[in-house]
Amino acid sequence: MEKKGIAVVAVGGNALIKDKAHKTVEDQFDAAKETMSHIVDMIEKGWDVVITHGNGPQVGFILRRSELARHELHEVPLDYCGADSQGAIGYMFQKALHNEFQRRGLRKDTATVITQTVVSKNDPAFQNPTKPIGSFMDEADAKQRAEKEGWTVVEDAGRGWRRVVPSPIPQTIVEAPVIDTLLKAGIIVVGVGGGGIPVVELEDGTIKGVEAVIDKDFGSSLLAVNLKADLFVISTAVEKVALNFNTPDEVWLDQMTVAEAKQYIAEGHFKPGSMLPKVQAILKYLEAGGKKALITDPEHIGEALDGKTGTWILP
């Protein structure tokens, strides 16, 4: 098997929850099996792969269970929800990969690294929380939780009140050297789940978890830079990136340069919370010396690596 290099593959939320009717743990594992089979295609082509992933819905489920059970048990802090979800999703991915390796007769091992990501305690996001998490509440309950627990709460598009938390920019990944060591030993790694568990560094060098969430694409991009990855893949719900998405003037892109991507961002082609952070994360990777990046959906990863589809972003 010819070695192709290191690839960081960021798996989107659609890899686990296909639609509103398929949210159970069994449904999520079925979806994980499908996505992992496409990533094994990459591994068979000679790539050393680190798989990162989103965890928004899973953290939401953990928070909801915690809220419903608070009359019986202690609630789970947000950073621990991130850790719980990293472990559970890592287990799904490890099991799916192990079974796919067995099926194909490949001798490969997988490990999940519970990953912490350092953010700055002075990040402006801490003064402007914007990321909705947890359950919807009525106004009275929301304001009571805000007063009692120091939450920031907002009214969410007429659907009720929700807690919002900061989404700071990742600075360093605590376990990046561990992931690098495992990769060099030939092990497929699952890491930086949900962008990593956000922590801040204190004056004595110790770290402390914070109530925040990190964009998983930015966390994955930082890992790709740390590992000097040869390829950064963002797996999402669409086969290619489009200009004028979902309009009569829609144009699918086979390729774009950093300069073209910046132009398209300035022209407003990519929506916040959708394609914009993905393209921005790729620009961070390429501008830090990355070689090439790809956006496509899981089922087209193999064809995209052969140059047949997907959107490639180049320096």
VEXFIMAR-446911 format. One record per residue (C-alpha): residue number from 1; x, y, z. Coordinates in Angstrom, 1 decimal, decimal comma. Example, Ala and Ser with C-alpha at 12.3 -4.5 7.8 and 13.67 -1.06 7.14 Angstrom:
BEGIN
{rovex 1 {12,3 -4,5 7,8}}
{rovex 2 {13,7 -1,1 7,1}}
REM end
This chain:
BEGIN
{rovex 1 {0,0 0,0 0,0}}
{rovex 2 {1,5 3,3 -1,1}}
{rovex 3 {1,6 5,9 1,6}}
{rovex 4 {-0,3 9,1 0,7}}
{rovex 5 {0,3 11,1 3,9}}
{rovex 6 {-1,7 12,3 6,8}}
{rovex 7 {-5,4 13,3 6,3}}
{rovex 8 {-7,6 15,0 8,9}}
{rovex 9 {-11,2 14,2 8,1}}
{rovex 10 {-13,9 16,3 9,8}}
{rovex 11 {-17,2 14,5 9,9}}
{rovex 12 {-20,3 16,6 10,0}}
{rovex 13 {-23,5 16,1 12,1}}
{rovex 14 {-25,2 14,4 9,1}}
{rovex 15 {-22,8 11,5 9,6}}
{rovex 16 {-24,7 10,4 12,7}}
{rovex 17 {-28,2 11,8 12,5}}
{rovex 18 {-29,7 11,6 9,1}}
{rovex 19 {-33,1 13,1 9,9}}
{rovex 20 {-35,5 13,8 12,8}}
{rovex 21 {-36,9 10,3 12,6}}
{rovex 22 {-33,5 8,6 13,1}}
{rovex 23 {-32,0 9,9 16,4}}
{rovex 24 {-31,7 6,8 18,6}}
{rovex 25 {-28,3 5,4 19,5}}
{rovex 26 {-28,9 2,5 17,1}}
{rovex 27 {-29,8 4,9 14,3}}
{rovex 28 {-26,6 6,9 15,0}}
{rovex 29 {-24,5 3,8 14,9}}
{rovex 30 {-26,0 2,7 11,6}}
{rovex 31 {-25,2 6,1 10,2}}
{rovex 32 {-21,7 5,9 11,6}}
{rovex 33 {-21,1 2,5 10,0}}
{rovex 34 {-21,9 4,0 6,6}}
{rovex 35 {-19,6 7,0 7,0}}
{rovex 36 {-16,7 4,9 8,4}}
{rovex 37 {-16,9 2,5 5,4}}
{rovex 38 {-16,1 5,5 3,1}}
{rovex 39 {-13,2 6,6 5,4}}
{rovex 40 {-11,9 3,0 5,2}}
{rovex 41 {-11,8 3,5 1,4}}
{rovex 42 {-9,3 6,3 2,1}}
{rovex 43 {-7,3 4,2 4,4}}
{rovex 44 {-7,1 1,5 1,8}}
{rovex 45 {-5,8 4,1 -0,7}}
{rovex 46 {-2,9 4,7 1,7}}
{rovex 47 {-3,9 7,6 3,9}}
{rovex 48 {-3,1 7,8 7,6}}
{rovex 49 {-6,4 9,3 8,9}}
{rovex 50 {-7,4 11,3 12,0}}
{rovex 51 {-11,2 11,5 12,2}}
{rovex 52 {-12,8 14,5 13,9}}
{rovex 53 {-16,5 15,0 14,4}}
{rovex 54 {-19,3 17,3 15,5}}
{rovex 55 {-21,3 16,6 18,7}}
{rovex 56 {-23,9 19,3 18,9}}
{rovex 57 {-27,0 17,1 18,9}}
{rovex 58 {-25,4 14,5 21,3}}
{rovex 59 {-24,4 17,2 23,8}}
{rovex 60 {-28,0 18,5 23,5}}
{rovex 61 {-29,4 15,1 24,4}}
{rovex 62 {-27,0 14,8 27,4}}
{rovex 63 {-28,0 18,2 28,6}}
{rovex 64 {-31,7 17,4 28,2}}
{rovex 65 {-31,4 14,2 30,2}}
{rovex 66 {-29,5 16,1 32,8}}
{rovex 67 {-32,2 18,8 33,0}}
{rovex 68 {-35,1 16,2 33,2}}
{rovex 69 {-33,3 14,3 36,0}}
{rovex 70 {-32,2 17,3 38,1}}
{rovex 71 {-34,8 16,5 40,8}}
{rovex 72 {-33,0 13,1 41,2}}
{rovex 73 {-29,3 13,7 40,3}}
{rovex 74 {-26,7 16,4 40,0}}
{rovex 75 {-26,6 18,1 36,6}}
{rovex 76 {-23,8 17,6 34,1}}
{rovex 77 {-21,5 20,6 33,4}}
{rovex 78 {-21,2 21,5 29,7}}
{rovex 79 {-17,5 20,5 29,4}}
{rovex 80 {-18,3 17,1 30,8}}
{rovex 81 {-21,1 16,7 28,3}}
{rovex 82 {-18,5 17,3 25,6}}
{rovex 83 {-16,3 14,6 27,2}}
{rovex 84 {-19,2 12,1 27,5}}
{rovex 85 {-20,1 12,7 23,8}}
{rovex 86 {-16,5 12,3 22,6}}
{rovex 87 {-16,3 8,9 24,4}}
{rovex 88 {-19,6 7,7 23,1}}
{rovex 89 {-19,1 8,8 19,5}}
{rovex 90 {-15,5 7,5 19,6}}
{rovex 91 {-16,9 4,1 20,7}}
{rovex 92 {-19,3 4,1 17,7}}
{rovex 93 {-16,5 5,0 15,3}}
{rovex 94 {-14,0 2,5 16,7}}
{rovex 95 {-16,5 -0,3 16,6}}
{rovex 96 {-17,6 0,5 13,1}}
{rovex 97 {-14,0 0,8 11,9}}
{rovex 98 {-13,0 -2,4 13,6}}
{rovex 99 {-15,8 -4,3 11,9}}
{rovex 100 {-15,1 -2,8 8,5}}
{rovex 101 {-11,3 -3,7 8,9}}
{rovex 102 {-12,4 -7,3 9,7}}
{rovex 103 {-14,7 -7,4 6,7}}
{rovex 104 {-11,9 -6,3 4,4}}
{rovex 105 {-9,1 -8,2 6,0}}
{rovex 106 {-7,2 -5,1 7,0}}
{rovex 107 {-4,9 -5,2 10,0}}
{rovex 108 {-5,5 -1,8 11,6}}
{rovex 109 {-6,1 -0,4 15,1}}
{rovex 110 {-8,2 2,6 16,1}}
{rovex 111 {-8,0 4,7 19,3}}
{rovex 112 {-10,1 7,6 20,5}}
{rovex 113 {-8,4 10,5 22,3}}
{rovex 114 {-10,5 12,6 24,6}}
{rovex 115 {-9,3 15,9 23,5}}
{rovex 116 {-9,0 19,3 25,3}}
{rovex 117 {-8,7 22,5 23,3}}
{rovex 118 {-7,2 25,6 24,9}}
{rovex 119 {-9,1 28,9 24,3}}
{rovex 120 {-8,2 32,4 25,5}}
{rovex 121 {-10,1 33,6 28,6}}
{rovex 122 {-9,9 37,0 27,0}}
{rovex 123 {-11,7 35,8 23,8}}
{rovex 124 {-14,4 38,3 22,9}}
{rovex 125 {-16,9 35,4 22,6}}
{rovex 126 {-17,0 35,3 26,4}}
{rovex 127 {-18,6 38,8 26,4}}
{rovex 128 {-20,9 37,9 23,6}}
{rovex 129 {-22,4 34,3 24,0}}
{rovex 130 {-24,2 33,3 20,8}}
{rovex 131 {-24,3 29,5 20,6}}
{rovex 132 {-27,8 28,1 21,6}}
{rovex 133 {-27,6 24,9 23,7}}
{rovex 134 {-30,0 22,7 25,6}}
{rovex 135 {-33,8 22,7 25,8}}
{rovex 136 {-36,3 25,4 25,0}}
{rovex 137 {-37,8 27,1 28,1}}
{rovex 138 {-40,6 29,5 28,8}}
{rovex 139 {-39,6 33,1 29,7}}
{rovex 140 {-40,1 32,7 33,4}}
{rovex 141 {-38,0 29,5 33,7}}
{rovex 142 {-35,3 31,0 31,5}}
{rovex 143 {-35,0 34,2 33,6}}
{rovex 144 {-35,0 32,2 36,8}}
{rovex 145 {-32,1 30,0 35,6}}
{rovex 146 {-30,3 33,1 34,4}}
{rovex 147 {-30,6 34,7 37,8}}
{rovex 148 {-29,9 31,6 39,8}}
{rovex 149 {-27,1 30,0 37,7}}
{rovex 150 {-25,6 33,0 35,8}}
{rovex 151 {-26,8 31,8 32,4}}
{rovex 152 {-27,2 34,0 29,4}}
{rovex 153 {-30,6 33,3 27,9}}
{rovex 154 {-32,3 34,6 24,7}}
{rovex 155 {-35,6 34,3 22,9}}
{rovex 156 {-35,0 32,0 19,9}}
{rovex 157 {-37,0 32,8 16,8}}
{rovex 158 {-40,4 32,6 18,5}}
{rovex 159 {-39,8 29,0 19,6}}
{rovex 160 {-39,1 29,8 23,2}}
{rovex 161 {-36,1 30,8 25,3}}
{rovex 162 {-32,7 29,0 25,3}}
{rovex 163 {-29,4 29,3 27,0}}
{rovex 164 {-26,6 30,6 24,8}}
{rovex 165 {-22,8 30,0 25,5}}
{rovex 166 {-19,6 31,5 24,0}}
{rovex 167 {-18,0 29,9 21,0}}
{rovex 168 {-14,3 31,0 21,3}}
{rovex 169 {-11,6 30,5 18,7}}
{rovex 170 {-9,3 27,4 19,5}}
{rovex 171 {-5,7 28,3 20,3}}
{rovex 172 {-3,9 25,0 21,0}}
{rovex 173 {-4,9 21,3 21,2}}
{rovex 174 {-3,6 19,8 24,5}}
{rovex 175 {-3,4 16,2 23,1}}
{rovex 176 {-2,0 17,0 19,6}}
{rovex 177 {1,3 15,4 20,5}}
{rovex 178 {-0,5 12,2 21,6}}
{rovex 179 {-2,5 12,1 18,4}}
{rovex 180 {0,8 12,6 16,4}}
{rovex 181 {2,5 9,7 18,3}}
{rovex 182 {-0,5 7,4 17,6}}
{rovex 183 {-0,5 8,3 13,9}}
{rovex 184 {3,2 7,6 13,6}}
{rovex 185 {2,5 4,2 15,2}}
{rovex 186 {0,1 3,4 12,3}}
{rovex 187 {-3,1 3,8 14,4}}
{rovex 188 {-6,2 5,5 13,1}}
{rovex 189 {-7,2 8,2 15,6}}
{rovex 190 {-10,6 9,6 16,5}}
{rovex 191 {-10,1 13,0 18,2}}
{rovex 192 {-11,0 16,7 18,7}}
{rovex 193 {-14,7 15,7 19,0}}
{rovex 194 {-16,9 18,7 18,9}}
{rovex 195 {-13,8 20,9 18,3}}
{rovex 196 {-12,4 19,7 21,6}}
{rovex 197 {-13,5 20,3 25,2}}
{rovex 198 {-12,8 24,0 25,8}}
{rovex 199 {-10,4 24,8 28,5}}
{rovex 200 {-8,5 27,9 29,6}}
{rovex 201 {-4,9 27,9 30,9}}
{rovex 202 {-4,5 29,5 34,3}}
{rovex 203 {-1,4 31,5 35,5}}
{rovex 204 {0,2 28,4 37,1}}
{rovex 205 {0,0 26,4 33,8}}
{rovex 206 {-3,0 24,3 34,9}}
{rovex 207 {-6,1 24,1 32,8}}
{rovex 208 {-9,8 24,5 33,7}}
{rovex 209 {-12,9 23,5 31,7}}
{rovex 210 {-15,2 26,4 30,7}}
{rovex 211 {-18,9 26,5 29,7}}
{rovex 212 {-18,4 27,1 26,0}}
{rovex 213 {-18,5 25,2 22,6}}
{rovex 214 {-15,8 25,2 19,9}}
{rovex 215 {-16,6 25,1 16,2}}
{rovex 216 {-15,6 21,6 15,2}}
{rovex 217 {-14,3 22,8 11,8}}
{rovex 218 {-12,0 25,4 13,4}}
{rovex 219 {-10,8 22,7 15,9}}
{rovex 220 {-10,2 20,3 13,1}}
{rovex 221 {-8,3 22,9 11,1}}
{rovex 222 {-6,0 23,7 14,0}}
{rovex 223 {-5,3 19,9 14,4}}
{rovex 224 {-4,5 19,7 10,7}}
{rovex 225 {-2,0 22,5 11,1}}
{rovex 226 {-0,5 21,0 14,2}}
{rovex 227 {0,0 17,6 12,4}}
{rovex 228 {1,3 19,2 9,2}}
{rovex 229 {-1,5 17,2 7,5}}
{rovex 230 {-1,2 16,7 3,8}}
{rovex 231 {-4,9 16,8 3,3}}
{rovex 232 {-7,8 18,4 5,2}}
{rovex 233 {-11,3 16,9 4,3}}
{rovex 234 {-14,6 18,4 5,6}}
{rovex 235 {-17,3 15,9 5,1}}
{rovex 236 {-20,7 17,5 5,0}}
{rovex 237 {-24,3 17,1 3,6}}
{rovex 238 {-23,5 18,2 0,0}}
{rovex 239 {-21,3 16,7 -2,7}}
{rovex 240 {-19,8 20,0 -3,7}}
{rovex 241 {-19,8 23,7 -2,7}}
{rovex 242 {-22,1 26,0 -4,6}}
{rovex 243 {-22,3 29,6 -5,4}}
{rovex 244 {-25,9 31,1 -5,2}}
{rovex 245 {-26,9 27,9 -3,3}}
{rovex 246 {-30,5 26,9 -3,6}}
{rovex 247 {-31,3 29,5 -6,2}}
{rovex 248 {-31,9 29,3 -10,0}}
{rovex 249 {-28,4 30,7 -10,5}}
{rovex 250 {-26,7 27,9 -8,5}}
{rovex 251 {-23,2 27,0 -9,7}}
{rovex 252 {-21,4 23,9 -8,3}}
{rovex 253 {-17,6 24,4 -7,9}}
{rovex 254 {-15,0 21,8 -8,7}}
{rovex 255 {-12,2 23,9 -7,4}}
{rovex 256 {-11,3 27,2 -5,9}}
{rovex 257 {-8,2 29,0 -4,7}}
{rovex 258 {-7,7 30,8 -1,4}}
{rovex 259 {-8,1 34,1 -3,2}}
{rovex 260 {-11,3 33,0 -4,9}}
{rovex 261 {-12,7 31,6 -1,7}}
{rovex 262 {-12,1 35,0 0,0}}
{rovex 263 {-13,9 36,7 -2,9}}
{rovex 264 {-16,9 34,4 -2,6}}
{rovex 265 {-17,0 35,0 1,1}}
{rovex 266 {-17,0 38,8 0,6}}
{rovex 267 {-19,8 38,4 -2,0}}
{rovex 268 {-21,9 36,6 0,6}}
{rovex 269 {-22,1 33,2 -1,1}}
{rovex 270 {-21,6 31,1 2,1}}
{rovex 271 {-24,0 31,3 5,0}}
{rovex 272 {-23,0 31,5 8,7}}
{rovex 273 {-23,7 28,3 10,5}}
{rovex 274 {-23,5 26,4 7,2}}
{rovex 275 {-20,8 26,6 4,6}}
{rovex 276 {-19,1 29,7 5,8}}
{rovex 277 {-17,3 28,3 8,8}}
{rovex 278 {-16,2 25,3 6,7}}
{rovex 279 {-14,5 27,5 4,1}}
{rovex 280 {-13,0 29,8 6,8}}
{rovex 281 {-11,6 26,7 8,6}}
{rovex 282 {-10,0 25,5 5,4}}
{rovex 283 {-8,5 29,0 4,7}}
{rovex 284 {-6,9 28,9 8,2}}
{rovex 285 {-5,3 25,5 7,3}}
{rovex 286 {-4,1 26,6 3,9}}
{rovex 287 {-2,7 29,9 5,0}}
{rovex 288 {-0,8 28,2 7,8}}
{rovex 289 {1,0 26,1 5,1}}
{rovex 290 {-1,5 23,4 4,4}}
{rovex 291 {-1,3 21,7 1,0}}
{rovex 292 {-4,9 21,0 -0,2}}
{rovex 293 {-8,4 20,6 1,2}}
{rovex 294 {-11,6 19,0 0,1}}
{rovex 295 {-15,3 19,5 0,8}}
{rovex 296 {-17,7 16,7 -0,1}}
{rovex 297 {-20,3 14,3 1,4}}
{rovex 298 {-19,3 11,0 3,0}}
{rovex 299 {-20,4 8,7 0,1}}
{rovex 300 {-18,3 10,6 -2,5}}
{rovex 301 {-15,0 10,8 -0,5}}
{rovex 302 {-13,5 7,9 -2,6}}
{rovex 303 {-14,5 9,4 -6,0}}
{rovex 304 {-13,4 12,9 -4,8}}
{rovex 305 {-10,0 11,6 -4,0}}
{rovex 306 {-9,8 10,2 -7,5}}
{rovex 307 {-10,6 13,7 -8,8}}
{rovex 308 {-14,1 12,9 -10,0}}
{rovex 309 {-16,2 15,1 -7,7}}
{rovex 310 {-16,1 17,2 -4,6}}
{rovex 311 {-14,8 20,8 -4,3}}
{rovex 312 {-11,0 21,1 -3,9}}
{rovex 313 {-9,6 24,2 -2,3}}
{rovex 314 {-5,9 25,0 -3,1}}
{rovex 315 {-3,4 27,7 -1,9}}
REM end
